Amino acid sequence: MVEVDLHPAAPLFYRGAPATLGDFPPQTMVEIWGYGDEQTDLPRNVLRLSDDFSVQSFAGRGYRVESVDMNKQTFTASVTKLSRSSPLLYQPQLSVGSSYVSEPHPSPIRFSFNQQTDWYMGDRIASSQDLAVGQIIQANFLRRFHEGPPLTTRCTEVWLDQASQDLATMNQIASFTDYLRDHGFPLRVDQSEDAKKLVTMTLLETGLESLQKEWQTEKNYDLSASTTGLRMWEPNGGQAGPDRMFGVWLKEKKETAIGYGCGGVTLTFSVPILYEAYRPGTIVKLYPAGHPVPILPIEERMPKEFDTFLRP
């Protein structure tokens, strides 16, 4: 087990779509991209994290089933090129990763499964009985490492056809978009003009190019102060405390390059008051105007020692 520090703005991908850390079931095998410390050279500072479904989907690869042994609850599969691309509009840059997943494996991989394995086909829950030779599947699994490549992998989730794989991705996209609307879209303040009461901000990388369409000029939105760890004060437990500013107008919108921390759009707002929280380098949250503010879970609030008015 290796302890890692996840950058607050690091994009996470699950089932081929952006996700939050809470979307990952326990024991999910993940690929991480980051930089390590001088002693171990392990990627303890994580800048991106993905399950195997996402890694293979973005690389345009899947697993072709070669043989099935129901008695031993195993099957073999080889990495193969997909004839389609990921349904995700924005393809993350995953240029740095394990050679095991970034290059086709030279020989079939042995998978195992058990009663805890989840199976999906089309829009329904499937079972191991639906597994057949020739299928192009996606899977998440646990690996048993020996010397060299893993000799055995135990599947935790298996998607048996393209329909189930695309459905999983689109459902995850919808779930993540709703999460952002509820918890606020994170932006970094780039510039503030006191005289004009203008604040220019860049959307942090979310993994969804379609989110650029969320914002329209000459419309009003809400802003809320945040920490660099994307945590908020909200002294009334998420009921629009003093750090929430209503009715900020979007005056200008510019598209920028996506990736490496940037979400692909820069926004300039006209604000009634320039709070100290709206200074270059700070992080704020953006909400659709009139969107109900949920009560924040405890892990998203600032600790009591930093705010004596924060309710439990």
Order of alpha helices (4+ residues) and beta strands (2+ residues): beta-beta-beta-beta-beta-alpha-beta-beta-alpha-beta-beta-beta-beta-beta-alpha-beta-beta-beta-beta-beta-beta
